[in-house]
Amino acid sequence: MAVTGGKGGTGKSFVATNLAVLLAEYYSLVLADLDVEAPNDHILLGAGLSEEEPVDIMFPFIDYSKCIKCRACSNVCDTGAMLTSREGLPYIIPRLCSGCKSCYFVCPTRAIYMGRRIIGKTFKTNVNFNGSSFTLVTGMLNEGEEHTPPVVLRAKRRALSLDADLYLVDTSAGTSNTVATAMDKSMLVIAVTEPTPLGLHDLDLILHVADSMDIPEKWVVINKSGIGPEEKHQEIAEKHNAEIVARIPYSKDVIDSYVKGTPIAVANPHSEISSIFRQLAEMVREVIG
Amino acid sequence: MLEIAVASGKGGVGKSTIASSIAIVLARKGVDLVVVDADADAPNLHLIFGIEEWHIEEPYGEAMVAEIIQEKCTRCGRCMEECPYGAIDLVNGQYVINKILCEGCLTCTLVCPVKGAIVRHKLVSGYIRETPTQYGFPLISARLEPGRPNTGKIVSEEKERARAKAKQDSVIVVDSAAGIGCQVVSSLAGANMSILVVEPTPASFSDLKRVYVLTRHFMQPAALVINKYDINEDFLPQIKSFASDNNLEILGMIPYDENLPISMAHMKPMIEMFPDSPASKELVKIAEKVYDIVVNWRKWYIEHRPKQPMPYKPQIIRPEDFKQQ
């Protein structure tokens, strides 16, 4: 299952970490933080990051003694990373290279060799609360790098390589294929939104992405409920055949738990918001079994 | 011409509210402006300005997407092995390209042993929109088709258009996306300064430090705005010491304000709808500081530019070392 939302700051990680803590009581669970540009689940869970592994992608090296200056490599380069001099000698702008290997395969003289470039890292961390535990896998893009999908994919594969009953994915903001890669093959997507036109606008976009990916079950959680009108959110949810399953009121308790690195479901189990999360976890259990 | 990028790393901390306030106040003071919404993934700035229609809306970009012709496919599976994006699935014995994950590179077509078994189609990747606003400046916005590759190219194109519209003494305000990826890199590239927005939470602070590294890659001076400063005042000393260690001027500290979502619901800027609320007063004060920076640019730049270069260094492993691993 995946937690997403479109707009930034609506509470994706807040919902994902609280659900993870509650669902870990029933399932062997892996939480995958695939917001690789701004990963924060470990901070919300008060956990350090451990078991670092680099994320590397292919990086082309050129043997100029074999190069026949045919420009085939730069012609197939989709990102503009492979340029050629006036004479036809290729050179590479590392930052733009996505590591797709097209240049390697197209080169007629095998003048391109595969090196690697490290663009990010993944982590695997054990998280424990009240006797139940789960594994957090975190993807992190290195500062200055631009290609997020390979990092998302690697972190996702690392999460899926672990034996578990339930994989819970926390996506980044936005609606691009980075988010789609994170949501891919989910049975259930929870879109977290807020009662503002901005939240509404992006909810429409993200549900559109979920529609085109044929995600069977789509839920909407309205966070910071009460700060603005919510009628149109209902219309948008219906348009995409999604169900509004929870409304979380804005509360100072949330900020306290958010800041202290302990999910509210653990820090303040008797609060109204914790009981909303418990109901939501129950609904997830009903769907997943 | 002066270009100011507003960024934060973390989403939802107030970039668009702050960028829109700066734009309106600069315009009130007679500065010639162009405003760019550089969050092409989830563009929202027009909603703050109450814009419902675009004067210009043009398709942008020709993204490619691959398709496997099943009649010609020999089921060798080479494409799935080599696809760098995990975009090829084996469904009921057939290799199928997931159109949402495909980035349109040529790798699968090149490794496929059968001529013509994989073809590529053109797709529109997004739209660039333009409109005048009631505040006197034009807004340039982009919208990527949902689920298409995230690309900094569309942001670079928006900024090119803004620069073409700008006059010698104009200011361009760029409201960047969340994160630190390609759209944010394109938002910051070529800007004269960044305004970084943070809220006093450990998550936002962590993301701030990451986006700050990008401003250093570009050798760019940056200033800081602390939004919702009063939701967690215990955390402020950490942010303030980070700011002073890195020579980031704190332009202001905005209190949490319940009026903000009301102004959003009315699609009106906060400083226009609730000019007397504490948050609006601080937003205007911040924008006035930005005006002072613009007017005294040389002086401010010299005082705040990073002293040490901190260039981006790709981490590359040579083929011979890679083979040994």
Contacts between the chains, C-beta under 8 A, distances in Angstrom:
chain1	res1	chain2	res2	distance
A	6	B	42	5.4
A	7	B	11	6.8
A	7	B	12	6.5
A	7	B	42	5.5
A	7	B	44	7.0
A	8	B	10	6.8
A	8	B	11	1.2
A	8	B	12	4.4
A	8	B	13	7.9
A	8	B	42	7.2
A	8	B	178	3.8
A	9	B	10	6.7
A	9	B	11	4.4
A	9	B	12	1.0
A	9	B	13	6.0
A	9	B	178	7.7
A	10	B	11	7.9
A	10	B	12	6.2
A	13	B	203	7.2
A	35	B	179	7.8
A	37	B	9	7.6
A	37	B	178	7.3
A	37	B	179	3.1
A	37	B	180	4.8
A	37	B	181	4.8
A	37	B	184	7.6
A	37	B	210	7.8
A	38	B	9	5.1
A	38	B	10	5.3
A	38	B	11	7.3
A	38	B	178	6.5
A	38	B	179	5.4
A	38	B	180	7.0
A	38	B	203	8.0
A	38	B	206	7.8
A	38	B	207	4.3
A	38	B	210	6.9
A	40	B	10	7.2
A	40	B	203	3.9
A	40	B	206	6.5
A	40	B	207	7.1
A	43	B	202	4.8
A	43	B	203	4.9
A	43	B	206	5.9
A	44	B	203	6.5
A	56	B	317	6.8
A	57	B	84	7.0
A	58	B	84	7.5
A	59	B	316	5.7
A	59	B	317	7.5
A	61	B	318	6.7
A	61	B	319	5.2
A	76	B	106	4.7
A	76	B	110	7.2
A	78	B	64	7.4
A	78	B	103	7.3
A	78	B	104	6.3
A	78	B	105	4.8
A	78	B	106	6.9
A	94	B	314	3.8
A	94	B	316	6.6
A	95	B	312	6.7
A	95	B	314	6.6
A	98	B	84	7.0
A	98	B	103	7.1
A	98	B	105	7.0
A	99	B	84	5.9
A	100	B	84	4.9
A	100	B	103	7.4
A	100	B	105	3.8
A	100	B	106	7.6
A	100	B	107	5.1
A	101	B	82	6.4
A	101	B	84	6.6
A	101	B	107	5.3
A	102	B	105	5.3
A	102	B	106	4.3
A	102	B	107	4.9
A	102	B	110	5.9
A	105	B	82	7.7
A	105	B	106	8.0
A	105	B	107	6.4
A	105	B	110	3.9
A	105	B	111	5.6
A	106	B	106	7.2
A	106	B	110	5.5
A	113	B	319	4.0
A	114	B	319	5.9
A	114	B	322	6.9
A	115	B	316	6.2
A	115	B	317	5.5
A	115	B	318	5.3
A	115	B	319	4.5
A	115	B	321	7.9
A	115	B	322	5.6
A	116	B	316	7.5
A	116	B	317	4.2
A	116	B	322	5.0
A	117	B	314	5.9
A	117	B	315	6.4
A	117	B	316	5.2
A	117	B	317	7.1
A	118	B	315	4.0
A	118	B	316	8.0
A	118	B	317	7.2
A	119	B	315	7.9
A	141	B	180	6.6
A	141	B	181	6.4
A	142	B	315	7.4
A	143	B	180	6.1
A	143	B	210	5.5
A	143	B	213	4.0
A	143	B	214	6.1
A	143	B	217	7.5
A	144	B	185	7.5
A	144	B	213	7.0
A	144	B	214	6.5
A	144	B	217	5.3
A	144	B	312	3.9
A	145	B	181	7.9
A	146	B	152	6.3
A	146	B	181	5.8
A	146	B	182	3.8
A	146	B	185	5.4
A	147	B	181	7.9
A	147	B	182	7.2
A	148	B	150	6.8
A	148	B	179	7.8
A	148	B	181	4.8
A	148	B	182	7.6
A	149	B	85	5.5
A	149	B	101	7.8
A	149	B	103	6.9
A	149	B	149	7.7
A	150	B	84	6.6
A	150	B	85	7.6
A	153	B	85	6.8
A	153	B	86	4.9
A	157	B	86	7.8
A	172	B	178	7.5
A	172	B	179	6.3
A	173	B	11	4.1
A	173	B	12	7.7
A	173	B	41	7.5
A	173	B	42	6.4
A	173	B	177	7.8
A	173	B	178	4.5
A	173	B	179	7.0
A	174	B	39	7.9
A	174	B	41	3.5
A	174	B	42	5.4
A	174	B	150	6.8
A	174	B	177	6.9
A	174	B	178	7.1
A	174	B	179	7.6
A	175	B	41	5.4
A	175	B	42	6.1
A	175	B	144	7.4
A	175	B	146	4.4
A	175	B	147	6.7
A	176	B	41	5.1
A	176	B	144	6.3
A	176	B	146	8.0
A	176	B	147	7.1
A	176	B	148	6.6
A	176	B	149	6.5
A	176	B	150	3.6
A	177	B	85	7.9
A	177	B	100	5.8
A	177	B	101	5.7
A	177	B	103	7.1
A	177	B	147	5.7
A	177	B	148	6.3
A	177	B	149	5.2
A	177	B	150	6.7
A	178	B	150	5.4
A	178	B	181	7.5
A	179	B	147	8.0
A	180	B	100	4.5
A	180	B	101	6.1
A	180	B	147	4.9
A	181	B	85	7.3
A	181	B	86	7.1
A	181	B	101	5.6
A	184	B	86	7.8
A	184	B	98	7.1
A	184	B	100	7.8
A	184	B	101	6.4
A	194	B	261	7.9
A	195	B	261	7.0
A	195	B	265	7.7
A	196	B	261	5.5
A	196	B	264	4.3
A	196	B	265	6.5
A	197	B	47	4.8
A	197	B	264	6.0
A	197	B	265	6.6
A	197	B	267	6.0
A	198	B	16	7.4
A	198	B	44	4.3
A	198	B	47	5.5
A	198	B	48	7.7
A	198	B	264	6.3
A	201	B	42	7.7
A	201	B	44	6.3
A	201	B	47	6.1
A	202	B	42	4.5
A	202	B	44	7.2
A	205	B	42	6.7
A	205	B	146	4.8
A	206	B	146	7.3
A	208	B	146	4.8
A	208	B	147	7.8
A	209	B	100	7.2
A	209	B	146	4.7
A	209	B	147	4.5
A	212	B	100	6.3
A	212	B	146	7.6
A	212	B	147	6.0
A	213	B	100	5.9
A	213	B	147	7.5
A	224	B	261	7.6
A	227	B	258	7.2
A	227	B	261	4.0
A	228	B	261	4.3
A	228	B	262	6.8
A	228	B	264	6.6
A	228	B	265	4.4
A	229	B	265	5.6
A	252	B	231	8.0
A	255	B	201	7.6
A	255	B	231	5.1
A	255	B	232	6.2
A	258	B	201	6.1
A	258	B	203	7.4
A	259	B	200	7.9
A	259	B	201	5.4
A	259	B	202	6.6
A	259	B	232	5.0
A	259	B	235	6.7
A	261	B	202	6.9
